[in-house]
Amino acid sequence: MSRTAPTLEAIDATAARWIARRDAGLSDAEQAEFAHWYAESPLHAEAVARFEGLWSTLGRPRRTGVAPVLQGELGHLLRQRRQRRAGAAAAVLCAVLLAVGSWVWISRSPSDPAVAAAAVVHTTIMAPERRVLPDGSAVELRAGSDIEVDFSGVQRRVVLVRGEAHFEVTKNPDRPFVVAAGGVNVRAVGTVFTVQLGATQVDVLVTEGRVAVEEPAPVTSPGSPAREPLAFVDAGHRLEVGVALQPVAVPDVQPLATSEAAERLAWRTPRVEFSGAPLSEVVAVLNRFQSTPFVLGDPTLANVSVSGLFSADDAEVFVSGLRAGFGIATEERDGQRVLRRAP
């Protein structure tokens, strides 16, 4: 049985969602799925190019997301349109809502049948997996990543099997901490660094202390001289080691701007997705990550419906969304951020 070809409106909607999801961060599996969809049809590539242009014009948001409520509303809009131009406009609306301020806000009366049918109220907190190792060191694993730990020998040894991991190493000069990835070792005593294992390279970023990047030591006779490291990487620097060919080439250590380091490590920041959640619940969840808590200064705001995906510790995005989407003002008073309807 042949499948019905997707409409141009559906292709545009899918392209808009992929662009938004990609800037929020795709796993390896999602990246493969996107590449497969992109290559399926020239129409898919055209739609992606169109929304890439929109995304660039809007400055490419730092964090974006697509909430189920927004998807439902987009579908409702698309069903109301019979012409491609109108359908594309609805998909563009989706992308614009996602891009502006890097958040999505939808408030609609529960009596609206389109929203009532699509709304699935839930709150999801997304954060990297955190493990505490036997020596007290901590590691955070990006989604889809995995490690193997072996502290039985004279070294504290961790193998990065796949993905990316961030390490905060407990100091112990007598037992070096070694991360093995893609044919190189990253050796530290007490430092903070990230290792990313790609298909043909290993990327090392140091934010505190210093690490040595080495080739694995060969089996040698006792008394053989130690091999020199390929490179030393200090805080505020990174290097990329190509490991497709052996021997490993000497890598270049590059300085890294603070802003670029923050962007590369943005995956460590918890993100929160709300889908039709009442503002009272949103405030309670976000306050877990805030030094200055939010409080509702007007009880009638408690049931305002909020949908969006954004960084849990970015209060400015939340405040901007409330002001632009709902006309809710924020006033700092007595160590709190008080939310009220703007006059």
N, C-alpha and C positions, 0 to 999 in steps of 0.2 A: 504494500500500500504506500503510495507516494505521500510525502509530507506536504502540507500547505506552506508555500513560501511566505516568510514573514513580510508584513507590510513595511513600507518605507517609514511609517510612523514608529513601528516597533523597533526598526533598526536604529533610528535616531535616538529613541529612548534608551536602548541598550548601550549605544556609544556614549551617551551622556553619563550613564551610571558607571561605565568602565573608567572614563576619564576621572571622575570624582573618586572612585575607589582606588585607582592607581596612585593618586597623589596622597591618599591616606596611608598607602603602603600595601603592596601585594606580597603574599607568600609565593614561594617557588611554584606551588601547584596552581595558584591563581594566575601567576604570570604566564604559565604554560596555557591555561585555559583562555586567557585574553589573546595570546598570540594565535591560538587555533581559531578563535572566533574572527580575529582580524583578517586572517588569510583565507577564510571561507569564501569571501565574495568581495569584488571591487567596491560594492556598495558599502560594505562595512568599513573599508579603508577610507572612502570618501567621507563617511559620517564622522569617523575619528578625526580626520584632518579638519573638518569644520568645527568640531568642538575643541580641538587643540587651539585653534585660532581664538575662540572665545575665551578659553582658559588663560591664554597668554595676555590677552587684552585686559583681563581682570586681575593680572598679577600673580597667577598661580597660588592658590591658598596654601598655607602651611599644613592645615589639617582639614579634611572634608569627610562627609559621610552621607549616606542615604538611609533615612529612617523608613520603616515600613509604612507609616502613615503617608509620607511624601510619595512613596511609590504608588500607593493606592490612589492618592489624589491625582497623580500624573496619569495613571491609567484611566481614571474617570474623565479627565480632560481629553485624552486621546480618543476615547470612545465617542465623545461629543463632536469630534471633528471628522469631516468626510474628505477634506482636501489635504494634500500633503503639506502645503504651506502652513496651514493652521496646526497640523500635527507637529511639524518641526518647531513651531513657535512654542508649543507646550513643552517639548523636550528642552528647548533653550531656556524656558522659564525654570525648569528643574535645575539646569546647570548654573544659572544665575543665582538662584536661591542657595545653592550649595557653595558658590564661590564667595559671595559677598560676606566678608567677616569670617569666613570659614565655619559657618554654622547654618543650621536650618531651623526655622521657627514656623510652626503652623498652629493657628488657633481657629477652631470652627465649632459651631454649636453641635453637641452630640445628636441633635435631632436631624442633622444633615444626613440623609441616607447613604450618600457616597462615602462619607467619613465613617459613619457607624459600621458600614460593611468592611472597610479596610482597616480600621483602627485595631491595633493589638498593643495594649498598654503594657509596657515593660521597661525595665531599666537594666542595662548591662554595663558592667565595669570591665574594661579590657586592660590588662597589665601584663608585663613580661613575667615568666615564671622565675621565681627567686629560690635559690638553694643555698643553704649554709653547709660548707664543707667540713670535714672532720677537724681541721685546724682552726676553724672560726672564720676562714675566708668566705666571701660571699660571691655568688655568680648569678647574673641575670641572663636568661635565655630569650632571645627573640623568638617569635612564633615559628614553629617548624624546626627549631634547632635542637641539637642533642650533644651530650658530652659523656665521656667515660672517665671515671676517677680511680686513680691507683696511688694510694699513699703508703704502700707496703715497703717501699725501698728507701734509699737515702734521699730521694727527691719526692717532692709533692707533685705528682704528675697528673695532668688532665689532658685528655684527647678530645679535641673538638671534631666530632664526627661529621657534623653539617651545620650550616647556618652561621649565626653570630652570637657571641657571648661577651658580657662585660664583667670584668673581674675586679674585686677589691681584696687585695692580698694582705693577710696578716703577716707581719714581719717575723722572720726566723732565719737569720744568716746561716745557720747550720744546716738548713734544709731548703734548698732553692725550690722555687715554685715554677714549674715548667708547663707551658701549654703547647701541645703538639698539634699542628694543623697543616695538612697538605704538603708534608715533606720538609717542614721547618719547625724549629722549636723557638718559643718565645719565653725567655727566662727572666724571672723577677725575684726580688727578695721581699720587698714591701712596697706596693705601688698600685695604681688604678689604671687599667687599660682595657681595650676592646680588641677582640680578634674576630675577623670575618673571613670565612672560608668560601671562596668562589670556585668556579669551574677550573680556572687556570691560574688563580692568584690567591695570595693570603694578604689581607689588609690589616695592619696594626695601627691603632690610634692610642696614644698615651695622654692621659689627663693629669696624672700625678706620679712623680718619681721617674724612674728610668727602667727600660728593659733592654735586654740583649737578644737579637734575632740571630739564630744559629742554624746551621745544618745539623741533622742528627749525628752524634758522634759514632764513628765506625768502631768495630771491634778491634782493639789494639792490645799490644802486650803491655804488662805493667811498666810504668816509668816513661811511657810515650808522652811527648809534649801535648798539651791541650790545644785544640784547634781554635783559631781566632774567630770571634763572632763575625757574621756578615755585616752587622751594623748595630749601633746603639741608638735607641730612640728615647729622647727626653720628653718631658711634659710639654704639651702644646705642639707636638709633631706627630707625623704619621709616615708610614711607608707602605708600599705595595710590592710584594715579592711574587714574581712570576714563577710558578712551580711546574709548568708544563714540560720543561726541558731540564735535564740534569747535565752537569752540575748547576745548581741554582746561581743565577747571576747576582752580582752585588747590587743591592737595591739603593735607590736614592731616598734619603730622609728629607721630608718636606715639612716646612712650618705650616701650621693650621690656624686660621683665624678663629677667634672665639665663637663668632656667629656660625661659621661653617661646622665647627665641632658640635655646637648645639643642634644644628640641623641634622647632622649625621647620627646623633644619639637621641633624636626625638622619639624613637620607638620605645625608649625606656620610660617615657612619661605616661602614666595611666590615662586612658581615654574613657569617656563615659558616653554611652548612647541612650537617649531617652526617646521613646515612641509613645506619644500621647500621654505622657506622665503628668500628673498635677504638679503645679509649681511648688507646693508644699513638700512633695517627695523629692523634687529636683534640688531644692535648697538643702534638704537633709543630707542627700548624697554628696553634693559638692562641698558641704561644710567639713567633710572628712579630710579634705585636701587644702583647706584654707586656713591661714593664720588669722584672718579677720573674717568672722562668720557672717553669713547673710541671715537676716530675720525679716519676716513679713510684718510690715508696719500697717498693713491693711488686710484684714481677714478675708475680704472678698477676692483677694488674689490667689487664695489657696488652691482653687480648682482651675486656674488658667492652664490650658493644655499645652505642653511643650514637647517638641520633637527635635532631635539633633544629635550630632556626634562631634565632640570637640575635646580638647585637652582638659583634663580634670583640674589642673592647677591654674588655668588661664582665666582669671576672674574678669579681665577686661573684655574678653570675647563674650562672656555671659552677660555682663552689664550692657555692652553695646547691643546685643541681641534683644534684651528686654526693652531697651529704649526705642530701638528702631521697629521692632515687631509688635510691641504691645503698648508703647507709651508709658512704660514703667520707669520711674526715676529712682536713683540710688543716692542715699545720703549717708555719709559716714558719721556715726555718733556713738560716743561711749564705747569705742572699740568694736563696733559692729557696723555692717552695711545694711541699712534699713531700706526696704523696698516699698515704694508707694506709687500710686498713680500720679503721673505728671500733671501739674495744673494746666 
